[in-house]
Protein backbone atom coordinates (compact mmCIF):
# COMPACT_ATOMS: atom_id res chain seq x y z
CA UNK A 1 0.00 0.00 0.00
CA UNK A 2 1.43 3.34 -1.01
CA UNK A 3 1.19 6.25 1.41
CA UNK A 4 0.04 9.62 0.15
CA UNK A 5 0.60 13.12 1.48
CA UNK A 6 -2.40 14.31 3.50
CA UNK A 7 -2.10 17.77 1.91
CA UNK A 8 -1.28 17.32 -1.80
CA UNK A 9 -1.88 13.56 -2.24
CA UNK A 10 1.54 12.93 -3.80
CA UNK A 11 3.13 9.57 -3.05
CA UNK A 12 5.50 9.28 -0.08
CA UNK A 13 7.68 6.45 1.16
CA UNK A 14 5.98 3.69 3.13
CA UNK A 15 8.86 4.02 5.62
CA UNK A 16 8.07 7.67 6.31
CA UNK A 17 7.26 8.52 9.95
CA UNK A 18 5.07 11.41 8.79
CA UNK A 19 2.00 11.44 6.55
CA UNK A 20 3.00 14.37 4.36
CA UNK A 21 5.67 15.10 1.76
CA UNK A 22 8.75 17.22 2.39
CA UNK A 23 7.44 20.09 0.25
CA UNK A 24 4.19 20.35 2.20
CA UNK A 25 5.94 19.87 5.55
CA UNK A 26 8.29 22.75 4.86
CA UNK A 27 5.38 24.83 3.56
CA UNK A 28 3.37 24.28 6.74
CA UNK A 29 6.05 24.47 9.45
CA UNK A 30 9.09 26.01 7.78
CA UNK A 31 12.34 24.19 7.04
CA UNK A 32 13.90 24.32 10.49
CA UNK A 33 10.83 23.14 12.40
CA UNK A 34 10.02 20.50 9.78
CA UNK A 35 13.52 18.99 10.10
CA UNK A 36 13.17 18.99 13.90
CA UNK A 37 9.79 17.22 13.70
CA UNK A 38 11.09 14.55 11.31
CA UNK A 39 14.25 13.98 13.40
CA UNK A 40 12.20 13.64 16.59
CA UNK A 41 9.75 11.20 14.98
CA UNK A 42 12.59 9.12 13.50
CA UNK A 43 14.34 8.97 16.88
CA UNK A 44 11.10 7.83 18.52
CA UNK A 45 10.63 5.14 15.87
CA UNK A 46 14.24 3.94 16.26
CA UNK A 47 13.74 3.75 20.05
CA UNK A 48 10.48 1.83 19.63
CA UNK A 49 8.59 4.72 21.24
CA UNK A 50 6.45 5.38 18.20
CA UNK A 51 3.37 3.19 18.00
CA UNK A 52 1.44 3.18 14.75
CA UNK A 53 -2.24 2.35 14.84
CA UNK A 54 -4.34 0.82 12.12
CA UNK A 55 -7.93 1.82 12.87
CA UNK A 56 -9.36 -1.00 10.80
CA UNK A 57 -7.59 -3.78 12.64
CA UNK A 58 -7.53 -2.39 16.18
CA UNK A 59 -10.29 -0.75 18.15
CA UNK A 60 -10.01 1.33 21.27
CA UNK A 61 -12.05 0.14 24.22
CA UNK A 62 -13.39 3.40 25.61
CA UNK A 63 -14.57 1.80 28.85
CA UNK A 64 -10.95 1.34 29.93
CA UNK A 65 -10.14 5.05 29.66
mmCIF file of the N, C-alpha and C atoms, coordinates in Angstrom:
data_MODEL
# 
_entry.id   MODEL 
# 
loop_
_atom_site.group_PDB 
_atom_site.id 
_atom_site.type_symbol 
_atom_site.label_atom_id 
_atom_site.label_alt_id 
_atom_site.label_comp_id 
_atom_site.label_asym_id 
_atom_site.label_entity_id 
_atom_site.label_seq_id 
_atom_site.pdbx_PDB_ins_code 
_atom_site.Cartn_x 
_atom_site.Cartn_y 
_atom_site.Cartn_z 
_atom_site.occupancy 
_atom_site.B_iso_or_equiv 
_atom_site.pdbx_formal_charge 
_atom_site.auth_seq_id 
_atom_site.auth_comp_id 
_atom_site.auth_asym_id 
_atom_site.auth_atom_id 
_atom_site.pdbx_PDB_model_num 
ATOM 1   N N  . UNK A 1 1  ? 0.848   -1.178 0.000  1.00 0.00 ? 1  UNK A N  1 
ATOM 2   C CA . UNK A 1 1  ? 0.000   0.000  0.000  1.00 0.00 ? 1  UNK A CA 1 
ATOM 3   C C  . UNK A 1 1  ? 0.890   1.238  0.000  1.00 0.00 ? 1  UNK A C  1 
ATOM 4   N N  . UNK A 1 2  ? 0.639   2.129  -0.899 1.00 0.00 ? 2  UNK A N  1 
ATOM 5   C CA . UNK A 1 2  ? 1.427   3.345  -1.014 1.00 0.00 ? 2  UNK A CA 1 
ATOM 6   C C  . UNK A 1 2  ? 0.807   4.442  -0.163 1.00 0.00 ? 2  UNK A C  1 
ATOM 7   N N  . UNK A 1 3  ? 1.668   5.128  0.604  1.00 0.00 ? 3  UNK A N  1 
ATOM 8   C CA . UNK A 1 3  ? 1.188   6.253  1.407  1.00 0.00 ? 3  UNK A CA 1 
ATOM 9   C C  . UNK A 1 3  ? 1.113   7.493  0.533  1.00 0.00 ? 3  UNK A C  1 
ATOM 10  N N  . UNK A 1 4  ? 0.184   8.363  0.868  1.00 0.00 ? 4  UNK A N  1 
ATOM 11  C CA . UNK A 1 4  ? 0.035   9.619  0.145  1.00 0.00 ? 4  UNK A CA 1 
ATOM 12  C C  . UNK A 1 4  ? 0.028   10.778 1.133  1.00 0.00 ? 4  UNK A C  1 
ATOM 13  N N  . UNK A 1 5  ? 0.560   11.895 0.684  1.00 0.00 ? 5  UNK A N  1 
ATOM 14  C CA . UNK A 1 5  ? 0.602   13.116 1.477  1.00 0.00 ? 5  UNK A CA 1 
ATOM 15  C C  . UNK A 1 5  ? -0.823  13.546 1.820  1.00 0.00 ? 5  UNK A C  1 
ATOM 16  N N  . UNK A 1 6  ? -1.056  13.896 3.080  1.00 0.00 ? 6  UNK A N  1 
ATOM 17  C CA . UNK A 1 6  ? -2.399  14.314 3.499  1.00 0.00 ? 6  UNK A CA 1 
ATOM 18  C C  . UNK A 1 6  ? -2.786  15.675 2.938  1.00 0.00 ? 6  UNK A C  1 
ATOM 19  N N  . UNK A 1 7  ? -1.811  16.438 2.455  1.00 0.00 ? 7  UNK A N  1 
ATOM 20  C CA . UNK A 1 7  ? -2.096  17.766 1.908  1.00 0.00 ? 7  UNK A CA 1 
ATOM 21  C C  . UNK A 1 7  ? -2.262  17.756 0.386  1.00 0.00 ? 7  UNK A C  1 
ATOM 22  N N  . UNK A 1 8  ? -1.257  17.232 -0.333 1.00 0.00 ? 8  UNK A N  1 
ATOM 23  C CA . UNK A 1 8  ? -1.279  17.318 -1.797 1.00 0.00 ? 8  UNK A CA 1 
ATOM 24  C C  . UNK A 1 8  ? -1.526  15.990 -2.489 1.00 0.00 ? 8  UNK A C  1 
ATOM 25  N N  . UNK A 1 9  ? -1.601  14.909 -1.729 1.00 0.00 ? 9  UNK A N  1 
ATOM 26  C CA . UNK A 1 9  ? -1.885  13.558 -2.235 1.00 0.00 ? 9  UNK A CA 1 
ATOM 27  C C  . UNK A 1 9  ? -0.760  12.953 -3.078 1.00 0.00 ? 9  UNK A C  1 
ATOM 28  N N  . UNK A 1 10 ? 0.429   13.550 -3.079 1.00 0.00 ? 10 UNK A N  1 
ATOM 29  C CA . UNK A 1 10 ? 1.542   12.929 -3.799 1.00 0.00 ? 10 UNK A CA 1 
ATOM 30  C C  . UNK A 1 10 ? 2.035   11.720 -3.010 1.00 0.00 ? 10 UNK A C  1 
ATOM 31  N N  . UNK A 1 11 ? 2.668   10.778 -3.700 1.00 0.00 ? 11 UNK A N  1 
ATOM 32  C CA . UNK A 1 11 ? 3.133   9.567  -3.054 1.00 0.00 ? 11 UNK A CA 1 
ATOM 33  C C  . UNK A 1 11 ? 4.334   9.857  -2.154 1.00 0.00 ? 11 UNK A C  1 
ATOM 34  N N  . UNK A 1 12 ? 4.365   9.187  -0.999 1.00 0.00 ? 12 UNK A N  1 
ATOM 35  C CA . UNK A 1 12 ? 5.497   9.282  -0.082 1.00 0.00 ? 12 UNK A CA 1 
ATOM 36  C C  . UNK A 1 12 ? 5.933   7.866  0.290  1.00 0.00 ? 12 UNK A C  1 
ATOM 37  N N  . UNK A 1 13 ? 7.125   7.745  0.809  1.00 0.00 ? 13 UNK A N  1 
ATOM 38  C CA . UNK A 1 13 ? 7.680   6.445  1.163  1.00 0.00 ? 13 UNK A CA 1 
ATOM 39  C C  . UNK A 1 13 ? 6.847   5.762  2.239  1.00 0.00 ? 13 UNK A C  1 
ATOM 40  N N  . UNK A 1 14 ? 6.681   4.460  2.106  1.00 0.00 ? 14 UNK A N  1 
ATOM 41  C CA . UNK A 1 14 ? 5.978   3.688  3.132  1.00 0.00 ? 14 UNK A CA 1 
ATOM 42  C C  . UNK A 1 14 ? 6.738   3.696  4.453  1.00 0.00 ? 14 UNK A C  1 
ATOM 43  N N  . UNK A 1 15 ? 8.026   3.979  4.415  1.00 0.00 ? 15 UNK A N  1 
ATOM 44  C CA . UNK A 1 15 ? 8.856   4.018  5.616  1.00 0.00 ? 15 UNK A CA 1 
ATOM 45  C C  . UNK A 1 15 ? 8.819   5.371  6.320  1.00 0.00 ? 15 UNK A C  1 
ATOM 46  N N  . UNK A 1 16 ? 8.122   6.328  5.746  1.00 0.00 ? 16 UNK A N  1 
ATOM 47  C CA . UNK A 1 16 ? 8.071   7.673  6.315  1.00 0.00 ? 16 UNK A CA 1 
ATOM 48  C C  . UNK A 1 16 ? 7.347   7.670  7.664  1.00 0.00 ? 16 UNK A C  1 
ATOM 49  N N  . UNK A 1 17 ? 7.885   8.417  8.625  1.00 0.00 ? 17 UNK A N  1 
ATOM 50  C CA . UNK A 1 17 ? 7.264   8.523  9.946  1.00 0.00 ? 17 UNK A CA 1 
ATOM 51  C C  . UNK A 1 17 ? 6.190   9.599  9.980  1.00 0.00 ? 17 UNK A C  1 
ATOM 52  N N  . UNK A 1 18 ? 6.065   10.344 8.900  1.00 0.00 ? 18 UNK A N  1 
ATOM 53  C CA . UNK A 1 18 ? 5.075   11.411 8.792  1.00 0.00 ? 18 UNK A CA 1 
ATOM 54  C C  . UNK A 1 18 ? 4.160   11.118 7.613  1.00 0.00 ? 18 UNK A C  1 
ATOM 55  N N  . UNK A 1 19 ? 2.985   11.704 7.599  1.00 0.00 ? 19 UNK A N  1 
ATOM 56  C CA . UNK A 1 19 ? 2.004   11.444 6.549  1.00 0.00 ? 19 UNK A CA 1 
ATOM 57  C C  . UNK A 1 19 ? 1.888   12.603 5.570  1.00 0.00 ? 19 UNK A C  1 
ATOM 58  N N  . UNK A 1 20 ? 2.985   13.285 5.321  1.00 0.00 ? 20 UNK A N  1 
ATOM 59  C CA . UNK A 1 20 ? 2.998   14.373 4.357  1.00 0.00 ? 20 UNK A CA 1 
ATOM 60  C C  . UNK A 1 20 ? 4.370   14.445 3.709  1.00 0.00 ? 20 UNK A C  1 
ATOM 61  N N  . UNK A 1 21 ? 4.413   15.017 2.512  1.00 0.00 ? 21 UNK A N  1 
ATOM 62  C CA . UNK A 1 21 ? 5.666   15.098 1.760  1.00 0.00 ? 21 UNK A CA 1 
ATOM 63  C C  . UNK A 1 21 ? 6.546   16.227 2.314  1.00 0.00 ? 21 UNK A C  1 
ATOM 64  N N  . UNK A 1 22 ? 7.801   16.211 1.926  1.00 0.00 ? 22 UNK A N  1 
ATOM 65  C CA . UNK A 1 22 ? 8.746   17.223 2.394  1.00 0.00 ? 22 UNK A CA 1 
ATOM 66  C C  . UNK A 1 22 ? 8.312   18.629 1.973  1.00 0.00 ? 22 UNK A C  1 
ATOM 67  N N  . UNK A 1 23 ? 7.848   18.776 0.745  1.00 0.00 ? 23 UNK A N  1 
ATOM 68  C CA . UNK A 1 23 ? 7.437   20.094 0.252  1.00 0.00 ? 23 UNK A CA 1 
ATOM 69  C C  . UNK A 1 23 ? 6.312   20.681 1.103  1.00 0.00 ? 23 UNK A C  1 
ATOM 70  N N  . UNK A 1 24 ? 5.305   19.867 1.388  1.00 0.00 ? 24 UNK A N  1 
ATOM 71  C CA . UNK A 1 24 ? 4.185   20.345 2.200  1.00 0.00 ? 24 UNK A CA 1 
ATOM 72  C C  . UNK A 1 24 ? 4.611   20.570 3.650  1.00 0.00 ? 24 UNK A C  1 
ATOM 73  N N  . UNK A 1 25 ? 5.459   19.700 4.181  1.00 0.00 ? 25 UNK A N  1 
ATOM 74  C CA . UNK A 1 25 ? 5.942   19.865 5.549  1.00 0.00 ? 25 UNK A CA 1 
ATOM 75  C C  . UNK A 1 25 ? 6.678   21.171 5.741  1.00 0.00 ? 25 UNK A C  1 
ATOM 76  N N  . UNK A 1 26 ? 7.556   21.490 4.793  1.00 0.00 ? 26 UNK A N  1 
ATOM 77  C CA . UNK A 1 26 ? 8.293   22.752 4.859  1.00 0.00 ? 26 UNK A CA 1 
ATOM 78  C C  . UNK A 1 26 ? 7.344   23.927 4.674  1.00 0.00 ? 26 UNK A C  1 
ATOM 79  N N  . UNK A 1 27 ? 6.361   23.767 3.793  1.00 0.00 ? 27 UNK A N  1 
ATOM 80  C CA . UNK A 1 27 ? 5.384   24.828 3.557  1.00 0.00 ? 27 UNK A CA 1 
ATOM 81  C C  . UNK A 1 27 ? 4.532   25.129 4.778  1.00 0.00 ? 27 UNK A C  1 
ATOM 82  N N  . UNK A 1 28 ? 4.217   24.108 5.561  1.00 0.00 ? 28 UNK A N  1 
ATOM 83  C CA . UNK A 1 28 ? 3.366   24.284 6.737  1.00 0.00 ? 28 UNK A CA 1 
ATOM 84  C C  . UNK A 1 28 ? 4.165   24.780 7.936  1.00 0.00 ? 28 UNK A C  1 
ATOM 85  N N  . UNK A 1 29 ? 5.311   24.155 8.232  1.00 0.00 ? 29 UNK A N  1 
ATOM 86  C CA . UNK A 1 29 ? 6.051   24.467 9.452  1.00 0.00 ? 29 UNK A CA 1 
ATOM 87  C C  . UNK A 1 29 ? 7.338   25.253 9.252  1.00 0.00 ? 29 UNK A C  1 
ATOM 88  N N  . UNK A 1 30 ? 7.804   25.388 8.030  1.00 0.00 ? 30 UNK A N  1 
ATOM 89  C CA . UNK A 1 30 ? 9.094   26.008 7.781  1.00 0.00 ? 30 UNK A CA 1 
ATOM 90  C C  . UNK A 1 30 ? 10.184  24.940 7.851  1.00 0.00 ? 30 UNK A C  1 
ATOM 91  N N  . UNK A 1 31 ? 11.293  25.204 7.175  1.00 0.00 ? 31 UNK A N  1 
ATOM 92  C CA . UNK A 1 31 ? 12.337  24.186 7.038  1.00 0.00 ? 31 UNK A CA 1 
ATOM 93  C C  . UNK A 1 31 ? 12.933  23.734 8.361  1.00 0.00 ? 31 UNK A C  1 
ATOM 94  N N  . UNK A 1 32 ? 13.245  24.669 9.227  1.00 0.00 ? 32 UNK A N  1 
ATOM 95  C CA . UNK A 1 32 ? 13.901  24.324 10.490 1.00 0.00 ? 32 UNK A CA 1 
ATOM 96  C C  . UNK A 1 32 ? 13.004  23.476 11.399 1.00 0.00 ? 32 UNK A C  1 
ATOM 97  N N  . UNK A 1 33 ? 11.763  23.878 11.557 1.00 0.00 ? 33 UNK A N  1 
ATOM 98  C CA . UNK A 1 33 ? 10.834  23.138 12.403 1.00 0.00 ? 33 UNK A CA 1 
ATOM 99  C C  . UNK A 1 33 ? 10.496  21.791 11.779 1.00 0.00 ? 33 UNK A C  1 
ATOM 100 N N  . UNK A 1 34 ? 10.319  21.747 10.460 1.00 0.00 ? 34 UNK A N  1 
ATOM 101 C CA . UNK A 1 34 ? 10.023  20.496 9.780  1.00 0.00 ? 34 UNK A CA 1 
ATOM 102 C C  . UNK A 1 34 ? 11.139  19.478 10.009 1.00 0.00 ? 34 UNK A C  1 
ATOM 103 N N  . UNK A 1 35 ? 12.384  19.898 9.869  1.00 0.00 ? 35 UNK A N  1 
ATOM 104 C CA . UNK A 1 35 ? 13.517  18.994 10.098 1.00 0.00 ? 35 UNK A CA 1 
ATOM 105 C C  . UNK A 1 35 ? 13.538  18.502 11.539 1.00 0.00 ? 35 UNK A C  1 
ATOM 106 N N  . UNK A 1 36 ? 13.200  19.368 12.488 1.00 0.00 ? 36 UNK A N  1 
ATOM 107 C CA . UNK A 1 36 ? 13.174  18.986 13.903 1.00 0.00 ? 36 UNK A CA 1 
ATOM 108 C C  . UNK A 1 36 ? 12.053  17.959 14.152 1.00 0.00 ? 36 UNK A C  1 
ATOM 109 N N  . UNK A 1 37 ? 10.902  18.155 13.544 1.00 0.00 ? 37 UNK A N  1 
ATOM 110 C CA . UNK A 1 37 ? 9.785   17.220 13.702 1.00 0.00 ? 37 UNK A CA 1 
ATOM 111 C C  . UNK A 1 37 ? 10.155  15.851 13.148 1.00 0.00 ? 37 UNK A C  1 
ATOM 112 N N  . UNK A 1 38 ? 10.711  15.817 11.947 1.00 0.00 ? 38 UNK A N  1 
ATOM 113 C CA . UNK A 1 38 ? 11.091  14.546 11.314 1.00 0.00 ? 38 UNK A CA 1 
ATOM 114 C C  . UNK A 1 38 ? 12.162  13.842 12.142 1.00 0.00 ? 38 UNK A C  1 
ATOM 115 N N  . UNK A 1 39 ? 13.178  14.584 12.592 1.00 0.00 ? 39 UNK A N  1 
ATOM 116 C CA . UNK A 1 39 ? 14.245  13.981 13.396 1.00 0.00 ? 39 UNK A CA 1 
ATOM 117 C C  . UNK A 1 39 ? 13.691  13.395 14.691 1.00 0.00 ? 39 UNK A C  1 
ATOM 118 N N  . UNK A 1 40 ? 12.799  14.112 15.346 1.00 0.00 ? 40 UNK A N  1 
ATOM 119 C CA . UNK A 1 40 ? 12.199  13.639 16.589 1.00 0.00 ? 40 UNK A CA 1 
ATOM 120 C C  . UNK A 1 40 ? 11.371  12.375 16.356 1.00 0.00 ? 40 UNK A C  1 
ATOM 121 N N  . UNK A 1 41 ? 10.575  12.363 15.294 1.00 0.00 ? 41 UNK A N  1 
ATOM 122 C CA . UNK A 1 41 ? 9.752   11.198 14.976 1.00 0.00 ? 41 UNK A CA 1 
ATOM 123 C C  . UNK A 1 41 ? 10.617  9.995  14.608 1.00 0.00 ? 41 UNK A C  1 
ATOM 124 N N  . UNK A 1 42 ? 11.697  10.216 13.862 1.00 0.00 ? 42 UNK A N  1 
ATOM 125 C CA . UNK A 1 42 ? 12.589  9.117  13.499 1.00 0.00 ? 42 UNK A CA 1 
ATOM 126 C C  . UNK A 1 42 ? 13.304  8.559  14.729 1.00 0.00 ? 42 UNK A C  1 
ATOM 127 N N  . UNK A 1 43 ? 13.716  9.427  15.639 1.00 0.00 ? 43 UNK A N  1 
ATOM 128 C CA . UNK A 1 43 ? 14.342  8.973  16.885 1.00 0.00 ? 43 UNK A CA 1 
ATOM 129 C C  . UNK A 1 43 ? 13.368  8.144  17.712 1.00 0.00 ? 43 UNK A C  1 
ATOM 130 N N  . UNK A 1 44 ? 12.118  8.578  17.776 1.00 0.00 ? 44 UNK A N  1 
ATOM 131 C CA . UNK A 1 44 ? 11.099  7.835  18.516 1.00 0.00 ? 44 UNK A CA 1 
ATOM 132 C C  . UNK A 1 44 ? 10.872  6.463  17.875 1.00 0.00 ? 44 UNK A C  1 
ATOM 133 N N  . UNK A 1 45 ? 10.811  6.421  16.554 1.00 0.00 ? 45 UNK A N  1 
ATOM 134 C CA . UNK A 1 45 ? 10.626  5.143  15.866 1.00 0.00 ? 45 UNK A CA 1 
ATOM 135 C C  . UNK A 1 45 ? 11.817  4.212  16.128 1.00 0.00 ? 45 UNK A C  1 
ATOM 136 N N  . UNK A 1 46 ? 13.032  4.748  16.048 1.00 0.00 ? 46 UNK A N  1 
ATOM 137 C CA . UNK A 1 46 ? 14.237  3.939  16.261 1.00 0.00 ? 46 UNK A CA 1 
ATOM 138 C C  . UNK A 1 46 ? 14.338  3.427  17.692 1.00 0.00 ? 46 UNK A C  1 
ATOM 139 N N  . UNK A 1 47 ? 13.732  4.146  18.635 1.00 0.00 ? 47 UNK A N  1 
ATOM 140 C CA . UNK A 1 47 ? 13.743  3.748  20.046 1.00 0.00 ? 47 UNK A CA 1 
ATOM 141 C C  . UNK A 1 47 ? 12.518  2.913  20.413 1.00 0.00 ? 47 UNK A C  1 
ATOM 142 N N  . UNK A 1 48 ? 11.722  2.569  19.421 1.00 0.00 ? 48 UNK A N  1 
ATOM 143 C CA . UNK A 1 48 ? 10.475  1.828  19.628 1.00 0.00 ? 48 UNK A CA 1 
ATOM 144 C C  . UNK A 1 48 ? 9.493   2.578  20.518 1.00 0.00 ? 48 UNK A C  1 
ATOM 145 N N  . UNK A 1 49 ? 9.518   3.888  20.471 1.00 0.00 ? 49 UNK A N  1 
ATOM 146 C CA . UNK A 1 49 ? 8.593   4.716  21.238 1.00 0.00 ? 49 UNK A CA 1 
ATOM 147 C C  . UNK A 1 49 ? 7.490   5.303  20.358 1.00 0.00 ? 49 UNK A C  1 
ATOM 148 N N  . UNK A 1 50 ? 7.455   4.883  19.121 1.00 0.00 ? 50 UNK A N  1 
ATOM 149 C CA . UNK A 1 50 ? 6.449   5.375  18.196 1.00 0.00 ? 50 UNK A CA 1 
ATOM 150 C C  . UNK A 1 50 ? 5.549   4.207  17.834 1.00 0.00 ? 50 UNK A C  1 
ATOM 151 N N  . UNK A 1 51 ? 4.306   4.270  18.272 1.00 0.00 ? 51 UNK A N  1 
ATOM 152 C CA . UNK A 1 51 ? 3.366   3.192  18.004 1.00 0.00 ? 51 UNK A CA 1 
ATOM 153 C C  . UNK A 1 51 ? 2.407   3.638  16.922 1.00 0.00 ? 51 UNK A C  1 
ATOM 154 N N  . UNK A 1 52 ? 2.340   2.870  15.853 1.00 0.00 ? 52 UNK A N  1 
ATOM 155 C CA . UNK A 1 52 ? 1.441   3.184  14.749 1.00 0.00 ? 52 UNK A CA 1 
ATOM 156 C C  . UNK A 1 52 ? 0.174   2.374  14.905 1.00 0.00 ? 52 UNK A C  1 
ATOM 157 N N  . UNK A 1 53 ? -0.951  3.001  14.697 1.00 0.00 ? 53 UNK A N  1 
ATOM 158 C CA . UNK A 1 53 ? -2.237  2.349  14.844 1.00 0.00 ? 53 UNK A CA 1 
ATOM 159 C C  . UNK A 1 53 ? -2.887  2.177  13.481 1.00 0.00 ? 53 UNK A C  1 
ATOM 160 N N  . UNK A 1 54 ? -3.529  1.067  13.293 1.00 0.00 ? 54 UNK A N  1 
ATOM 161 C CA . UNK A 1 54 ? -4.336  0.824  12.118 1.00 0.00 ? 54 UNK A CA 1 
ATOM 162 C C  . UNK A 1 54 ? -5.772  0.738  12.609 1.00 0.00 ? 54 UNK A C  1 
ATOM 163 N N  . UNK A 1 55 ? -6.560  1.740  12.345 1.00 0.00 ? 55 UNK A N  1 
ATOM 164 C CA . UNK A 1 55 ? -7.926  1.816  12.870 1.00 0.00 ? 55 UNK A CA 1 
ATOM 165 C C  . UNK A 1 55 ? -8.815  0.681  12.406 1.00 0.00 ? 55 UNK A C  1 
ATOM 166 N N  . UNK A 1 56 ? -8.506  0.068  11.294 1.00 0.00 ? 56 UNK A N  1 
ATOM 167 C CA . UNK A 1 56 ? -9.363  -0.996 10.795 1.00 0.00 ? 56 UNK A CA 1 
ATOM 168 C C  . UNK A 1 56 ? -9.093  -2.323 11.477 1.00 0.00 ? 56 UNK A C  1 
ATOM 169 N N  . UNK A 1 57 ? -7.904  -2.492 12.035 1.00 0.00 ? 57 UNK A N  1 
ATOM 170 C CA . UNK A 1 57 ? -7.588  -3.777 12.643 1.00 0.00 ? 57 UNK A CA 1 
ATOM 171 C C  . UNK A 1 57 ? -7.513  -3.722 14.162 1.00 0.00 ? 57 UNK A C  1 
ATOM 172 N N  . UNK A 1 58 ? -7.652  -2.530 14.733 1.00 0.00 ? 58 UNK A N  1 
ATOM 173 C CA . UNK A 1 58 ? -7.527  -2.392 16.177 1.00 0.00 ? 58 UNK A CA 1 
ATOM 174 C C  . UNK A 1 58 ? -8.526  -1.357 16.662 1.00 0.00 ? 58 UNK A C  1 
ATOM 175 N N  . UNK A 1 59 ? -9.314  -1.715 17.633 1.00 0.00 ? 59 UNK A N  1 
ATOM 176 C CA . UNK A 1 59 ? -10.287 -0.747 18.151 1.00 0.00 ? 59 UNK A CA 1 
ATOM 177 C C  . UNK A 1 59 ? -9.926  -0.379 19.574 1.00 0.00 ? 59 UNK A C  1 
ATOM 178 N N  . UNK A 1 60 ? -10.287 0.807  19.947 1.00 0.00 ? 60 UNK A N  1 
ATOM 179 C CA . UNK A 1 60 ? -10.014 1.331  21.273 1.00 0.00 ? 60 UNK A CA 1 
ATOM 180 C C  . UNK A 1 60 ? -11.212 1.060  22.169 1.00 0.00 ? 60 UNK A C  1 
ATOM 181 N N  . UNK A 1 61 ? -10.967 0.423  23.287 1.00 0.00 ? 61 UNK A N  1 
ATOM 182 C CA . UNK A 1 61 ? -12.050 0.142  24.222 1.00 0.00 ? 61 UNK A CA 1 
ATOM 183 C C  . UNK A 1 61 ? -12.194 1.352  25.137 1.00 0.00 ? 61 UNK A C  1 
ATOM 184 N N  . UNK A 1 62 ? -13.201 2.153  24.878 1.00 0.00 ? 62 UNK A N  1 
ATOM 185 C CA . UNK A 1 62 ? -13.388 3.402  25.609 1.00 0.00 ? 62 UNK A CA 1 
ATOM 186 C C  . UNK A 1 62 ? -13.719 3.188  27.083 1.00 0.00 ? 62 UNK A C  1 
ATOM 187 N N  . UNK A 1 63 ? -14.214 2.034  27.460 1.00 0.00 ? 63 UNK A N  1 
ATOM 188 C CA . UNK A 1 63 ? -14.571 1.804  28.855 1.00 0.00 ? 63 UNK A CA 1 
ATOM 189 C C  . UNK A 1 63 ? -13.335 1.684  29.745 1.00 0.00 ? 63 UNK A C  1 
ATOM 190 N N  . UNK A 1 64 ? -12.174 1.450  29.161 1.00 0.00 ? 64 UNK A N  1 
ATOM 191 C CA . UNK A 1 64 ? -10.952 1.338  29.932 1.00 0.00 ? 64 UNK A CA 1 
ATOM 192 C C  . UNK A 1 64 ? -10.261 2.672  30.159 1.00 0.00 ? 64 UNK A C  1 
ATOM 193 N N  . UNK A 1 65 ? -10.760 3.730  29.522 1.00 0.00 ? 65 UNK A N  1 
ATOM 194 C CA . UNK A 1 65 ? -10.138 5.053  29.662 1.00 0.00 ? 65 UNK A CA 1 
ATOM 195 C C  . UNK A 1 65 ? -10.538 5.764  30.898 1.00 0.00 ? 65 UNK A C  1 
# 
